[in-house]
Amino acid sequence: MYNQIVYGSLLNPQELEKHDISMDRVKFVKVKNFKRVFNQEPSWRKVESNNRAVMNIQDDSSSWFNALLIVGITQKHVEELDHRERGYDRIDVPNGDVILYDSGKVVKDCFVYKGKIDKQNAQILPNLDYFEICKSGANSYFEDFFNDYMATTYKNGIEGLTLI
């Protein structure tokens, strides 16, 4: 069994349902030492415009982002999600970097998908439909979760990364 961190479209309960993941297996977490950013070329959400970026995370020791933690992911789900997230590498999150919203307790043995280097692009902007799926997902929970999502999500800008 695995503990998976999701931070993009899988924040949306309808997207989770597509993979038979029920909300009773979900916890709300903060993940340290990463920044969430729209800088990933899509693998299957193809759009022929500059507004095509999907979500990614990048190492940043002074940042954090909020996410959902799916507890008890099976090997079958991992294989299914590896296919869905084919533009990403599955990485282990260092123990101590994932904490629960409600208690501040550390969660161990977590993994997350991080964009492959060759799929990252500092020139593209968020895919607007995809952004709405992510934003709607974040907004379907509690107010602090949504506010944290908006305060920890970045996009490419003229002078580097800027908050969405």
Order of alpha helices (4+ residues) and beta strands (2+ residues): beta-alpha-beta-beta-alpha-beta-beta-beta-beta-alpha-alpha-beta-beta
